Amino acid sequence: MNTSRLQGKKVLIVDDDEDVLSSIELAMRAEGATTHTVTDGNAAIIACQGGSPDAIVLDMMLPKRSGFLVLEKLKSQANAPIIVMITANQGKRHMVYAESLGVDAYLVKPVPLYRLVDKVVQLLEPDDDEHEEAVQA
């Protein structure tokens, strides 16, 4: 197994459940990522101002500022990071709303850690097809 797929990447993990937070952090670090964790929406915004992560794993239900408000704020900025929203809410309405705000992926808990890591890796890898199309144009 390749354990350096996220080598050199910074991942911010935002969740108010300490067990979920530590599990995701361990999984990301096992793949070589540098991680930072916060437990509320306001802290997520501050963490992004202090250093720009390559990707954010963002819980939807957070204290102080919801994941939706964090998503909206961050995606309205230039050079927004990749954002993967995770939630226990299975409603399609929330998924559609997150997509309208620019979420890069929306996963329903419980998310297998390998699936979450694979999604982050996939989103951070350059798309060879797009590169080829841009070169051919």
Stockholm file with secondary structure:
# STOCKHOLM 1.0

chainA/1-137         MNTSRLQGKKVLIVDDDEDVLSSIELAMRAEGATTHTVTDGNAAIIACQGGSPDAIVLDMMLPKRSGFLVLEKLKSQANAPIIVMITANQGKRHMVYAESLGVDAYLVKPVPLYRLVDKVVQLLEPDDDEHEEAVQA
#=GR chainA/1-137 SS CCSCTTTTCEEEEECSCHHHHHHHHHHHHHTTCEEEEESSHHHHHHHHHHSCCSEEEEESSCSSSCHHHHHHHHHTSTTCCEEEEEESCCCHHHHHHHHHTTCSEEEESSCCHHHHHHHHHHHHSCCHHHHHHHHHC
#=GC SS_cons         CCSCTTTTCEEEEECSCHHHHHHHHHHHHHTTCEEEEESSHHHHHHHHHHSCCSEEEEESSCSSSCHHHHHHHHHTSTTCCEEEEEESCCCHHHHHHHHHTTCSEEEESSCCHHHHHHHHHHHHSCCHHHHHHHHHC
//
